[in-house]
């Protein structure tokens, strides 16, 4: 009897499943459609793989090639630039008597992209800026944000302002008032349009004490607006060889007084000269191909492959198209994972200084970095990717003046033009700025809003285009309809740095972005995070610095995949931070009497790579905590009340990975025994 009942029940369940299947043709049709779309996408990816000759190179840990540092910091600024620098200085200072000082001088450096106009302007600026009451160096770009530029001018000149209440007209008035009685020196780099120059010129007054202005431009008509122009010439053949060989072979010919620089490797001399002829004396072309060849070894056949691959007819005509061929060839020589990472830089505006940590965290959130080696963190692998792009001269490093550590990077505008074009063709990144008058027609994968009113992008009829967006970066401009972002359910990266969200009725929608890996709300003027932030179980990076947040919601401790947490000094964290066991970066944690127990919780965060902590007074529990943090690379401790003659740190053995230690508030009578005195800054 029981067996019969079991059979009947099994049959009934089978019939129910069958009937249920026939009742859902819409669902079956939808599933079939999605399967077809997936197959189509896979076929498209395969075609792209063949088209772009994608290889399967595995990323290996890489550091910045020291030969590149020699090339950048000795050669680019010195080789072939002395004569040009002195000529520009002579033009600026000729007739330099008491009468002429009362008149202004404007000189424009004009030349092809990649010749070194910015470098020349910079060395002139550094040479003579001390002769003036105040000075500033600003970059304009093709799509300038004039309000931001005026603010930057005021900041560099040393004028403090209340940024929030100022429009362009008032900023111009402040600049004119400030400069009216000062002898000033200003460099305006990379002007593309006469009307833009005229707007900037309105803010720089003629006065009775004199002024000097340098502009750089590729456009002859813009250069004609200045009282004098200096046409920058390509490098001579000898200086071209010096730059080329020093990048490949290191610091060659440093003390060699020979008139002609020779190739250190005789076998490569002929092919080197042929390659240099194609570069036509353009420093960007020389350093790009030299960086590529530096990784090729000393195989003459491989060098000829490079020579034959960069095109013909360049020797006497290095124009934009020929420069683009060289950059494009260099791009396609990159392994697949580096091409993807480089394309992502098209999210940032021209002349933007890209923070290293910010960029790497974005790469990680997008899934561009896959850890192949045990014991190597995703962030460390991302640093290797960045170093490799630097070694290939696709981006330029910017080092901290005090620590000499790599802080950020910059991408040349010609390289940016190339990757923007490629990103657009492949629908990899969509960039919208004041130059765009129409809404995008394709589904947006990654969106960068820049410079001005882009509210049309997130209008009602285009919100559906954002449903598949993986990254959205909004620079301080179009945030009027930020609530539309709540529908971006597959979003991985959301960066709203310095966008004013104080007028936004609610940011609870953030809790619906379940796939979010990276959330940057730096300087958005918010006063609290919603409790729903705990829903973001995949979140890896959370940056809420430069806001008015007094405390983080208790749900933050549920973010068990969080790797980076950046908060303000006066923002308190809830109990339970010990649960964030994936945390690699924590900055800045403030501990007082009411939160002293958090020190013990810190000891559980053994993956910490960077820790910034502020204490009201020294606590011995901190020492025990530090002993457990063996992966620490950067440690910053600030103590409110100065402690004298403290020896407790003598009992601490610094982790072997520690490369930066900054301690404020401790007076050392002697340097701790484990500190190498030669490694400290004076």
C-alpha positions, 0 to 999 in steps of 0.5 A: 500500500505504501509502495503504491502511494509512493508511485502515485505521488511520483507520477503526480509530481511528474505530471505537475512538472510537465503541465507547469512547463507547458504553462510557461511558454513565455519563460521558455522563450525568454530563456531561449532568447538569452541563450542565443544572445550569449552564443552571439556574444561568445562568437563576437568575443572569439572574432575580436580575439582573432582580429586583435591577435590576443595572446594568453600571456600570464602576468608576472610581477614587474617593477618600474624599469630603472632605465626608464627613470633615467630616460624620463628624469635626465633625458627628456628634461635635458637632451636637446632642450637646453638650447630651446630653454635658453632661447625662450628665456631670452625672448621673455627677458630681452629688454629687461629694464625698469621700463620694460618690466612694466609691460607684459609679455606673452610667448607661445610655444607651438609645435606638433604633438609629442615634441615636448612643448609641455616639458619645455614650458615646465623647465622654463617655468622652474628656471624663472618663476622665483623672479615673480611675486606669484606664479601658476602652471595650468593645463587646458585640454580639448574640453576645458572646464573653465570654472575648475581652471580658474579655481586652480589658478587661484589655488596655485597663485596662493589665493584662498577662496570659498569654492562653493558660492563662486561662478565663473564671473566671480572667479574672473573678478577675483583673479583680476583683483588679486593680480592687479598689483602683482608681477605674475608669471603664468603658464597655460598649457595645451590650448586648442581654441582661440575662444578658450584662450580669450576667456582665460586672457580676460582673467589675466589683467594688464597692470603697472608692474608687469607680467609674463605668460607662456602658452603651449599649443599645436594650433598656429592660429592660437599661437598668433594671439601671443606677442611672440611665438617659439616654434619647437623643432624636433630633436637633432639626430645626435640627441635622438640617438642619445634619448633612444639608446639611454632608454634601451641600454641605460645611462650610456654616453653620460660622460662621453664627449664625442660629437656623435653618439654611437650605438652600444651594440654594433649589430644593432647600429644600422637598424637603430638608425633606420628606426630613428629616421622614422621617429623624425626627432619626435621625443614621444615616438622615440621613447615609445619605440625604445621602450618597446625594444627594451623588452625585446632583447638584443635580437636584430631580427625582432628589431627589424620586425618593429622597423617594418611594422610601424609604416613607411613615409614617416622620415620627412613627415611626422604628422598626427597619423604617422605618430598614431601608427607608432602608438597603435603598433606599441598598443597591439604589442601589449599582452591582452590583460594590459590592453584592457587596463590601458583602455580603461584609462579613457575614463579619465579626462585629458591632463588628469593626474590619476591616483595609483590606488584609485586606478588599481582598485577600479581594475580589480572591481572590473575583474581585469586582474586575476591572481595567478600566484599564491601569496600575491594579492590582487593589488600587488598584481595590479601594481605590476600591471601599472609598472609594465604600462610605465615600462612600455611608456604608455603612461608616465609615472608621478612620484611623491616628492617626499617619499619618492614612491609612485603616487599617480600617473599621467597619460599623454594626450596623443595616447589618450586620443588613441585609446578613446578612439579604440574604446569608442569603436568597441563600445568599451567606454562612452565619454560624454562632455560639453562637446557632445550634443546628442545622447548615445544610441548604443547600450553603455558599458562604461560611462564617464561624464566630464565637464559640464551639463550632461543631464541629457545622458540620464534623461528618461528615454536613455536610462535603459542604456545604462542598465548594463553599465559596469562602471560609471565615473561622474566628474564634478558636473552632471549629478542632477539626476543621480537617482537614475543610477539606482536601475544599474543593477550590474554596476561594479564601479561607481565613482562620484568624487567631488559631486555635490550630493547634499541636495539629493533626497536620498542615496538609499538606492546604493543598497540596490546595487548588489554587484557593486565592487567599488564605491567612491563618495569622496567629497560629495558632502553627504552626512551619512551612509544608508544602513542598506550599504550592508547589502553590498556583499561584493563591495571591495572599496569604500571611500567616504573621505572629505564628508560630514559623516560622524559614524558609519552604519553598523551594517558596514561590518557585514561587508566581508569582501571589503579590501579598502576602507577610507574614512575621515579622521572624525568618522567613527567605526562600529564594533565588529570591524574584526569581521572585515578579514579581507581588509588591506587598507584602512585609513584613517581610524580615530581611536579615543577612550570610547573606542579603545577596544577597537585596537584589539579588533585591529589585530584580527585584520592580518591582511592589512597592507596600509594602516593610518591610525590616530590616537588621543594618547599612546596605548600599549595594546597597539604594540601587541596589535602591530605584532600581528600585522605582518603584511603591513607595507605603509604604517602611519601613526599619529598621537594627539599628546606628544609622548617623550622618551618612549622606548616601547617601539624597541620591542617591536620588530618591523615586518619585512614588507614595511616600506613607509613608516610615519609616526607623529607625536612620539619624541625619540631620544634614540632611533629604534634599533630595528630602524636603518638610519640610512633609510630615514628622511632628513 
